[in-house]
Each structure stands twice: as structure tokens, then as C-alpha cells.
């Protein structure tokens, strides 16, 4: 079979340096638009990337309508980025996870960090949930499905292409079954705790595997303590705390469906008598709990990204400060606070600064015990800071 022809995408002089260092994104202003006009490329088209001297770098897919105009998929030109390449990348990603996880429950593919930009795959034993967030990866959808099937032979594959980021790529939003019969929920095991994740109608892929190791550490704090899980979703922190021996665990979330799942997951682990839920806006719930003079020994604050874009930093950082201050007001003396952020634009040092300011405003001192980050199923590309986003700060809050 003859190798397909790819149009050339050429970089300006010296604009190959970042790509050769390991980065995968090519910005529109880095492209030699006189020799290879972006407007001539189709959305998602695969191209041969070359430097200003026409030296081949590899294959990248193109989106002529976005700031990130291309993403490098394959370095070198020994082969093409087809099924054979995809299977190789999936096997490499699988091998990494098998070093750390006894159960087949983890993020199997983490986009750029696994060399497959625009692709996320979460594994729930024999069920895979796939997200394709870019036009280039959308074009490769069938090859992705066939490659996953060839490597893992799962019972079911669900495509969750309903993320808001697809709109910027000029893509439609949809959910579809790619293989088998996809259940409404998918079972997973994390740190010895069982959960049924809402893979079809829940947030993102239905679960947040990135916090698994932080929840493992959290369980070490929980025994004998009264716990509050703020922005609980389906109970990842709260139910885990109850299993670890918390006297009580209260889960706060705005979604009734999510809190129904909390109760289900508590029953699944025989801790229903220890787990309670409170529905409502987290800020309002914490305000009401303070008015009711409720106190807790261990609180985790794990909000959605308050800073989705750089321009949101000021408002978002104040939101982090406010929610952590409200949590501190509910802590018993010498209580423990776990403050999290999944905002890439909120550096860990800034999260610490905001949380410490909140503590000092209340005449409390913050004593950092340990740091948390994303787990090994969310590896980090060292030259792509965008792949490092999750922070968890474990601290003891003391009265002065």
C-alpha cells in the first residue's frame, strides 16, 4: 500500500526550537504563511511539518482557525500517524499505568503528555470513556477506536464528545456508543474503595482519576474525624473518608444527581450510616453551616477550575481565597484543611498565598503538612506546563 501524500506546513526561521525541545503545539504566528498559507488547510488536516530549511520534523494536524494552529502528533517520518502508530502509543501508555495500578481503573491516555494531543481515555475495567477535543483527533476517531479495541478488547467504548472546548475547534457536541452496550454507570476501585461513576451523564468522563493519590493521603487523616467534602461530586473524598474511619462525612454539591450517587456509593461500601449530603451552592452552604455553628476536624475544598483563562486570574484567585476562608471558619482548633486547585493558571505558590491570607484574616496560622499533585496516570510533559495543573495543599490550621 502506497503512503498517503501530506501537504507541507512550514515554520519560520528558528521557530522549530520549542518543538524540538519536546513541545507539541505550533502557534499561528510561528508558521511561514507566505509559503504555506494556513487558510489553504482543512480543519483537522494532517500535514508534514518542516523547519525553515525544509528539514522534516514530523506530522502535525492543523486547525487554521485557532491560535494553536497545529499539534505535533508524530516525530520523524518513519511511518505515518495511523493505526499502527496509535496502537504503539496506547501500548506505551498502558505499560506506564501497569507499573502503578493493580486495578484497571485509571486515565489511560492523557493527551499531550502521552504524545496524543486532543485525546483523553479513562478506563473503568472493561469500559473505556473517550474524549476527542480537537479537530485533528476527531478526524482520527475511527482509527482511535479500532486501535483501543485492538490493544485492550474492552466490552464497551463510550465517546463523550460534549466538552465545551470542542466549540473553539469548530466541532459539534455529541455522545455516542462506539462499541458494546455502555452502562449508565461504570464500576471502579480506588484505594480499596468502590465507586459507580456517572460516565454517561456525569461531569467530563464521569470520574476524576487525577485526585486518586491525594485521596489516598486524605484517608490517612480521616480516622476518628468529622469530615466535610466541599464540591463533592459523587463522593470521591467523603466516601473514602468514611471508609477510612471518619465518624461522619458530609458531602456538599449543587447537583442532586451527584448527591444521589454519593448515597449509592456510600451504600456500596457499607458506610451509608456515616455519610450525609447537603445540596446547594458551596458558598451558601458553608455560610449556612457557620450560622448553624457546625464544626469539622477535616475539610477538603476541591472546586472546579475558578481560573479557566489567564484573564480570569484576579476574580478566580479571590474565589479561591473566599472559599478557603469560609472553610477555615468551620474548622475545629488544629483542624486539617486540604485545599485543591485544578486551574493551570493558579500556581501552587499562589494557592498557598491565598489560603494563608484567608487564615491570617481570621487570626489563624497555616502549617503546611504535605503537597499533592496529579497521579502517574496524568504524566507531565516537562516543556509543556499546561500538562501540570493539579495542586493539593494539606495543612493544619491553628489558632494563634
Secondary structure, DSSP 8 states (H G I E B T S, - for coil): ------EEEEB-TTTTHHHHTT--EEEGGGB-TTTS-GGGS-TT-EEEEE-TT--EEEEEEE-TTSSEEEEEEEESSSS-SSHHHHHHHHHHHHHHHHTT-SSSEEEEEEGGGGT-TTEEEEEETTEEEEEE-SHHHHHTHHHHHHHHHHHH--SEEEEEE--GGGGGGT---EEEEEES---SSEEEEETTEEEEE-TTTSSTTS--GGGHHHHHHHHHHHTT-EEEEET-TTTHHHHHHHHTT-SEEEEEES-HHHHHHHHHHHHHTT-GGGEEEEES-HHHHHHHHHHTT--EEEEEE----S-SSGGGHHHHHHHHHHHHHHHHTTEEEEEEEEEEE--TTS-HHHHHHHHHHHHHHTTEEEEEEEEE---TTS---TT-GGG---EEEEEEEEE-
